[in-house]
Amino acid sequence: MKKLLLLALLIPACGIKKENNSHQEPNSAPIVSENVLKPIEVKKIDFPIKVLKNKQDGWVEVGMILDKNGYVKQARVIKSSPKGVFDQCIKRSILRWRFELPVQFDETLEYSYLVEINLD
C-alpha cells in the first residue's frame, strides 16, 4: 500500500521586509517569516502519476498572501527541489488551504511556507 507523508514547515524567507524598489515584482508584498503559520485546513495534493510511480521526494517553498479568514488569496513558488516537479500541484493545493492567523496579522504581507514531500 502506498503511503503519503506530507510535512509542512514554516521557514524563514529572509527575516527582513523587502524595500519598495523598481526591482521588486509587480503586486509582490514584503515577505515575513517571524510569525509561525499553522495550517488548520489542508486539502489533498494531486501529485502527477509519474511522481507517485517513482516515489519521488522533494520540497516547495511557497510565498502566500492570506485573507482575514486565513485562506490563501495568492501563492507563488519561491524555490523548489527538484525544480519544477512539484510546483504546480503544490500551488494548486495550497490555494485551498487555510491557516491560523499570526497574532499581528497583516493582509499586505507575504508569508513564506515550506511543504516537504515524502512519498515512500
C-alpha positions as CSV (number, residue, x, y, z in Angstrom):
1,M,0.0,0.0,0.0
2,K,1.4,3.4,-0.9
3,K,1.8,5.8,1.9
4,L,1.9,9.6,1.5
5,L,3.7,11.6,4.1
6,L,3.2,15.4,3.8
7,L,5.2,17.5,6.2
8,A,4.8,21.3,6.1
9,L,7.0,23.7,8.0
10,L,7.4,27.4,8.2
11,I,10.9,28.5,7.1
12,P,12.5,31.9,7.1
13,A,12.3,33.7,3.8
14,C,14.7,36.4,4.8
15,G,13.6,37.9,8.1
16,I,13.6,41.4,6.6
17,K,10.9,43.1,4.7
18,K,11.6,43.9,1.1
19,E,12.1,47.5,0.2
20,N,9.8,49.0,-2.4
21,N,12.0,49.4,-5.4
22,S,12.0,49.1,-9.2
23,H,13.5,45.5,-9.0
24,Q,10.5,44.2,-7.0
25,E,8.0,42.1,-8.9
26,P,4.6,43.8,-9.6
27,N,2.0,43.0,-7.0
28,S,4.6,41.4,-4.7
29,A,4.3,42.0,-1.0
30,P,7.1,42.2,1.7
31,I,8.0,38.7,2.9
32,V,7.6,38.0,6.6
33,S,8.9,34.9,8.4
34,E,8.8,35.9,12.0
35,N,5.3,34.6,12.6
36,V,4.6,30.9,12.7
37,L,1.8,29.8,10.4
38,K,-0.2,26.7,11.4
39,P,-2.3,25.0,8.8
40,I,-5.8,24.4,10.1
41,E,-7.4,23.1,6.9
42,V,-5.2,21.1,4.4
43,K,-6.5,19.8,1.1
44,K,-5.4,16.8,-0.8
45,I,-2.5,17.2,-3.1
46,D,-2.9,15.7,-6.6
47,F,0.6,14.6,-7.5
48,P,1.5,13.7,-11.1
49,I,1.3,9.9,-11.8
50,K,5.0,9.8,-12.8
51,V,5.9,11.3,-9.4
52,L,3.8,8.8,-7.5
53,K,5.2,5.9,-9.6
54,N,8.8,6.9,-8.9
55,K,8.1,7.7,-5.2
56,Q,9.9,11.0,-5.7
57,D,10.7,13.2,-2.7
58,G,11.2,17.0,-2.6
59,W,10.1,20.3,-1.3
60,V,8.5,23.5,-2.4
61,E,8.8,26.9,-0.6
62,V,5.7,28.9,-1.3
63,G,5.1,32.6,-0.8
64,M,1.5,33.3,0.2
65,I,-0.9,36.2,0.8
66,L,-3.6,35.3,3.3
67,D,-7.0,36.9,3.7
68,K,-8.5,37.9,7.1
69,N,-10.0,34.4,7.5
70,G,-6.7,32.6,6.9
71,Y,-7.4,31.4,3.4
72,V,-4.7,31.7,0.8
73,K,-5.5,34.5,-1.7
74,Q,-2.4,34.3,-3.8
75,A,0.5,31.9,-3.9
76,R,3.8,31.7,-5.8
77,V,6.7,29.3,-5.8
78,I,9.8,30.8,-4.3
79,K,12.1,27.8,-4.6
80,S,11.7,24.1,-5.0
81,S,13.7,20.8,-5.3
82,P,13.7,19.1,-7.7
83,K,12.9,22.3,-9.6
84,G,9.6,22.3,-11.3
85,V,8.5,18.8,-10.3
86,F,6.0,19.6,-7.6
87,D,5.5,23.4,-8.2
88,Q,2.1,23.3,-9.9
89,C,0.4,20.6,-7.8
90,I,1.6,22.2,-4.5
91,K,0.5,25.7,-5.7
92,R,-3.0,24.4,-6.8
93,S,-3.4,22.6,-3.5
94,I,-2.2,25.4,-1.2
95,L,-4.6,27.8,-2.7
96,R,-7.3,25.8,-1.0
97,W,-5.6,25.6,2.4
98,R,-6.5,27.7,5.5
99,F,-4.0,28.9,8.2
100,E,-4.4,30.1,11.7
101,L,-3.5,33.8,11.5
102,P,-0.5,35.1,13.3
103,V,-1.2,37.4,16.3
104,Q,0.0,40.5,14.4
105,F,-1.6,39.6,11.0
106,D,-1.3,42.0,8.1
107,E,-3.0,41.3,4.8
108,T,-0.4,43.2,2.9
109,L,2.5,40.9,3.9
110,E,3.6,37.7,2.1
111,Y,4.3,34.7,4.4
112,S,6.8,32.0,3.4
113,Y,5.8,28.4,3.9
114,L,7.7,25.2,3.2
115,V,6.0,22.0,2.0
116,E,8.1,18.8,2.2
117,I,7.1,15.8,0.2
118,N,8.0,12.2,1.1
119,L,6.3,9.6,-1.0
120,D,8.0,6.5,0.5
